[in-house]
Every structure is written in C-alpha cells, then in structure tokens.
Amino acid sequence: MGQASDTYAKITREQYDNWYERFYPKQKQLLQSTQNGSLLNEQLGRVDGNFKSANVAAQTANSNQLGRYGVSDSSQGDNEAQQSLAVATSKNSLREYEKDRSLGTLSGSNVQSLNPINND
C-alpha cells in the first residue's frame, strides 16, 4: 500500500481508539441509565420536593398579597387538591418523556420520527 493510505489508516485508528476510550464508556453509561429507569427514578424523586417548595412559596406570596387587603385565604383544600393533581400530572409526563428518551437513545435519532409507529 501507499504511504498516504497508511497514514490515513493510522489517523482513523487513532480517532477510533480515542472515541473508544473517552466517549464510548459515557455513551454506554447513558444507554444503560435510560434503559434501567435510574434517570426516571431520580427525576420522580425530585418532583415532590420541588412541588412542595414551589407551593410554599406560592402560598406565602398569595397570603402576603391578600393580607395587604385584609383578606384571608380560604381555599386551602382546593390548593392541596390542585397540588396533588399537579404532582401526578408531572410524574406521568416524566414517565412519557422517559419512554421517548429511551426510544431515542436506542434508535440514535429523533423520537418524533418514531411516533407514527406507536400511534396504532
């Protein structure tokens, strides 16, 4: 073979070795974490805490605003029901997103192109 093809082969091999050592372990880790549900479980674990802190901040702001007018908030039961519904909706949305992300990771492409297949 010629010198140019040997040089090209050497560069290609070095690029592959570099990818295999640096990027493949992370790619493999991402693939495993999308397939075993660990990313979903981490996200689901954060939902309750995030909603609780956001709800406390919203209730405090609402109470302060109503307090300026001398009015008290009497919709405590409604707020709890709405918060429970919002938490359930968020968790269900995360599960759907995780399904799409898992399919996208497996296929290596955009999941929107796979959606017509799943809409039977």
C-alpha positions as CSV (number, residue, x, y, z in Angstrom):
1,M,0.0,0.0,0.0
2,G,1.0,3.6,-0.3
3,Q,2.2,6.0,2.3
4,A,-1.0,8.1,2.1
5,S,-3.3,5.2,2.8
6,D,-1.1,4.0,5.7
7,T,-1.2,7.5,7.2
8,Y,-5.0,7.7,6.7
9,A,-5.4,4.3,8.3
10,K,-3.3,5.3,11.3
11,I,-5.3,8.5,11.8
12,T,-8.5,6.7,11.5
13,R,-7.4,4.1,14.1
14,E,-6.2,6.8,16.5
15,Q,-9.6,8.6,16.2
16,Y,-11.4,5.3,16.9
17,D,-9.2,4.5,19.8
18,N,-9.7,8.0,21.2
19,W,-13.5,7.7,20.8
20,Y,-13.5,4.2,22.4
21,E,-11.5,5.3,25.4
22,R,-13.1,8.7,26.0
23,F,-16.7,8.7,24.7
24,Y,-17.8,5.1,24.5
25,P,-17.9,4.5,28.3
26,K,-20.1,7.6,28.7
27,Q,-22.3,6.5,25.8
28,K,-22.7,3.1,27.3
29,Q,-23.5,4.5,30.7
30,L,-26.1,6.8,29.2
31,L,-27.7,3.9,27.3
32,Q,-27.8,1.7,30.4
33,S,-29.2,4.5,32.6
34,T,-32.0,5.2,30.0
35,Q,-32.9,1.5,29.9
36,N,-32.8,0.6,33.5
37,G,-35.0,3.5,34.7
38,S,-32.5,5.1,37.0
39,L,-32.8,8.5,35.4
40,L,-36.6,8.4,35.7
41,N,-36.4,7.4,39.4
42,E,-34.1,10.3,40.1
43,Q,-36.4,12.7,38.4
44,L,-39.5,11.3,40.1
45,G,-37.8,11.6,43.4
46,R,-37.2,15.3,42.9
47,V,-40.8,16.1,41.9
48,D,-42.4,16.0,45.4
49,G,-39.7,18.3,46.9
50,N,-39.8,20.7,44.0
51,F,-43.6,21.0,44.1
52,K,-43.6,21.3,47.9
53,S,-41.1,24.2,47.9
54,A,-42.8,25.9,45.0
55,N,-46.2,25.5,46.6
56,V,-45.0,27.0,49.9
57,A,-43.5,30.0,48.0
58,A,-46.8,30.5,46.1
59,Q,-48.9,30.2,49.2
60,T,-46.7,32.7,51.0
61,A,-46.9,35.2,48.1
62,N,-50.7,34.7,47.9
63,S,-51.1,35.2,51.6
64,N,-49.0,38.3,51.6
65,Q,-50.9,39.8,48.7
66,L,-54.3,39.0,50.3
67,G,-53.0,40.3,53.6
68,R,-52.5,43.7,52.0
69,Y,-56.2,43.9,51.5
70,G,-57.1,42.5,54.9
71,V,-58.5,39.3,53.4
72,S,-57.6,35.7,54.4
73,D,-57.2,32.7,52.0
74,S,-60.0,30.2,52.5
75,S,-59.1,27.9,49.6
76,Q,-56.6,25.6,51.5
77,G,-58.4,22.4,50.5
78,D,-58.6,23.4,46.8
79,N,-54.8,24.2,46.9
80,E,-54.0,20.7,48.2
81,A,-56.1,19.0,45.6
82,Q,-54.6,21.1,42.8
83,Q,-51.1,20.4,44.1
84,S,-51.8,16.6,44.2
85,L,-53.1,16.8,40.7
86,A,-50.1,18.8,39.5
87,V,-47.7,16.3,41.1
88,A,-49.5,13.3,39.5
89,T,-49.5,15.1,36.1
90,S,-45.8,15.9,36.3
91,K,-44.9,12.3,37.2
92,N,-47.0,11.0,34.3
93,S,-45.4,13.5,32.0
94,L,-41.9,12.4,33.2
95,R,-42.8,8.8,32.5
96,E,-43.9,9.6,28.9
97,Y,-40.8,11.7,28.4
98,E,-38.6,8.9,29.7
99,K,-40.2,6.4,27.3
100,D,-39.5,8.8,24.4
101,R,-35.9,9.4,25.5
102,S,-35.3,5.7,25.9
103,L,-36.5,5.1,22.3
104,G,-34.5,8.0,21.0
105,T,-31.4,6.7,22.7
106,L,-31.8,3.2,21.3
107,S,-32.5,4.4,17.8
108,G,-30.0,7.2,17.9
109,S,-32.4,9.5,16.2
110,N,-35.2,11.9,17.0
111,V,-38.2,10.3,18.6
112,Q,-40.8,12.3,16.6
113,S,-39.9,10.2,13.6
114,L,-40.9,7.1,15.6
115,N,-44.2,8.4,16.9
116,P,-46.4,7.3,13.9
117,I,-45.3,3.8,14.6
118,N,-46.5,4.0,18.2
119,N,-49.9,5.5,17.4
120,D,-51.7,2.3,16.4
